[in-house]
Amino acid sequence: MKSVVFDLNIPREEWLKIYRGEAKDVFTISRDGKRVRFPAAILHKYVTHFGVTGVYEITFDDFGKFQTIVKLD
């Protein structure tokens, strides 16, 4: 298994675009400089009234398939 750690700050207004179906994926840069793209749906349990913020770690298998996401802070 492999993992990436990254910071997110998706304000409420931006998250609403995802909620409305205008966007489906999140694009970000990991702390070690890798480009990361993943389905926004995996963040649903971390959404607050203010959007999604924090440090997260995504774990995926050797084929790049999503396994878990954990909020680190």
Secondary structure, DSSP 8 states (H G I E B T S, - for coil): -EEEEEEEEEEHHHHHHHHTTS--EEEEE-TTS-EEEEEGGGGGGG-BTTEEEEEEEEEE-TTS-EEEEEE--
